[in-house]
Amino acid sequence: MISITRGISNILSRIAFAHTSSNPSSIRTLQTTYVLNCENTEGIRTDEKSTTDSDAQRKELTEAELKLKNKDRTQVIPVETSIRYLRSSAYQQTYGNTLIWELYRRNHKGAIPPRKTRKTCARKGVISTGNPCPICRDEYLVLDYRNLDLLRQFISPQTGEVLSYTKSGLCQKKHLQLLVAVEKAWDYGLLTFDVPFLEFDYREYYGKNKDCDDVTFLIVGGGIAGVTCAETLAICCPEESILLLTESHIIKTISNLEPIARYLQKFEVHQRSLSATDENGGRYLPPVIRTLIDKLQYLNGNERFIITKKDRKIRYRYLCLCTGGQPRLISENNSLVLGIRDSDSVLKFQNNLKTATNILLVGNGGIASELAHELKGVNVHWVIKDNHIASTFVDAGAAYFFQQTFEKGQQQNDAKPESVVKRLRYDELKVKDKLTPNDSRTHLKDGAALGPDWHQHFHLQGSLKELENYNKPIIHYNCQVSSMVPCEENGTRYMLVTLSTGKQIKCDFLVSATGVNPRLDFTSEPALDIKDNDGGIKVDEMMQTSTPFIYAAGDVCAASWPSTDHWFQMRLWTQARQMGSMAGRSMAAAFKSEKIYQDFCFELFGHVTQLFGYPVVLLGRYNGQDLGSNYELLLRTTPGSEYIKFVLQNGRLRGAVLIGNTELAETCENLILNGIDLTPFGDDILNPDIDIEDYFD
């Protein structure tokens, strides 16, 4: 090859030499051309080598750029591409059937993850972390309100709410974008969601106190408890609306409040008409209390409204149930069996008494004892299941004291008899008076809703003229009514009653005074908690029931808080007043968001009444209730004048009965509450020649 080239070069040289003489520039040109051609040949060889080196270098740079390209997030991926990606086989191969965040795990120091995820996974358009969040790690996952398949993966199927970043693992930036996209999808109607339930308060639209449809405080019941509760609310919240719902135009009001001791008061209960006025022409109730004559039929505690018998709907903020009790009759739906409970039942009894000659009285509580003493002009057969009268309030010794009044036909003797002081152990009392352990417990729930001295407002006179001034009843002890047969003779109806002893008594009608049951003749939703074996609505120390914003007081409720050592519940007018006042204070405190404590009157049981013409004061565990057999009695009795009983346990006074003489009430109250040891005083504690008030004033 070299020889051929040289041969050609020689030939060209010769040709050029032949023309040298004629054109020397041509030779110069050919030589230049040759040189350039040689340089080009070498340049091609050099370019081929440099191209091979640059291809290898360019390949190395592409791998580095590829790594940088995977973390680059400056390129904008259209949402349409993301939508197609979620439906592609590539997405299915990457994630399968799991959610994009389901298998993601955060990297953090320690065992406890931070409260929040990182602020962002990309900085200056580049992923800056080795474990980006589920959205940042895949550039084809674009958060947009149109990308519904992606948004649904971050919405809880149970609640319809967006999942928290603590569960999904999204960074704060992407989580905010997710919230914006979901809200926008909801606004456009692309995603469905449940509207939360909102309870509207329509009182601001209807106006305050319009037609009694909307009130702050609603009290149901016009008895002692209901009226006392309303009056307490009128004092505590005089600017708020108070509605008293009562079935009758007659309500019970309290007057002549007289303190007997520090925490014990004596008062009078009057039957007042809603239209009646006092001496100055004003109403007996405060002006802020409005009244409505109707009956509760339905109670909805969730939405806080009631429906009355006249189909009237009343909304309330706080409700107090004071529906009282109803007589526990020994025979229902019998026109010849009457129950004494309120003024209406007394009026019916008074009307039947005008033509009666023989009546049968069943019961041994307060009303039965008062009727047995007050009835005149009629033969009274008093049937009791105990071995002494008035066992609800007194023991056999006090019952004998009262029976002396019947036998002598007078309350007090003209001559001052000699006082007798005696100390008895429980076992001695059980043998001598034949008491059963249940005497003091069986009748604890008996009581009367009528106020004290209620019989003074009625004329209780029968048709027998020869007995118009004689009132000694015929008492049948330790027996009950076995059967009652209505009969008719010469157009006159009567009843033939057979006692458990086999004796038959013919009477014009029967009076059942065997206690009361809580009155719950309405439906409630939700149902109120009822105390077993009692039937009353359970209330706590604030008189609140199991349903929020609903309170109860009086005979309808049952005390469910842990009682103190000296207090227990009896359905009496004194406790109805105390509970009504406590319920009013609790409702007012709840309305004002204040904290109060239970009244001190619930620390010591106290009751003031009148039996057989004598004033009676009962304090503490006056009959040894719940004391077992470990107690003793200290008695002082003056026939026809006074009967005083102290219940002592371990030398301390636990209860007292004061009949006739009530001056020791405050002293007994202090002795019970303070728990003073009376052992050093012995029997002198009731010595009539020693004034014990000088020792314990």
Secondary structure, DSSP 8 states (H G I E B T S, - for coil): -HHHHHHHHHHHHHHHHHTTTT-HHHHHHHHHHHHHHHHHHHHHHHHHHHHHHHHHHHHHHHHHHHHHHHHB--S---HHHHHHHHTSHHHHHHHTTS-TTTT-----SSSS--SS--S-SEETTEE-SSS--TTTT-TT----TT-HHHHGGGB-TTT--B--HHHH---HHHHHHHHHHHHHHHHHTSS----------THHHH-TTGGGSB-SEEEE--SHHHHHHHHHHHHH-TTS-EEEEESSSEEEEEEEEEESSSS-EEEEEEEEETT-B-TTS-BSS-TTEEEEE--EEEEETTTTEEEETT--EEE-SEEEE---EEE--SSSS-TTEEE--SHHHHHHHHHHHTT-SEEEEE--SHHHHHHHHH-BSSEEEEE-SSSSS-TTT--HHHHHHHHHHHHHTSSS-SS----EEEEEEHHHHHHHH---TTHHHHTTT---SS-TTGGGGS--B-S-GGGTT----EEE-S--EEEEEEEEETTEEEEEEEETTS-EEEESEEEE-S-EEE---SEEES---B-TTT--EEE-TT-B-SSTTEEE-GGGEEE-S---TB------HHHHHHHHHHHHHHHHHHHTT------GGGGB-EEEEEETTEEEEEEESTT-TT-TT--EEEEEEETTTEEEEEEEETTEEEEEEEES--TTHHHHHHHHHHT-B-GGGGGGGG-TTS-GGGT--
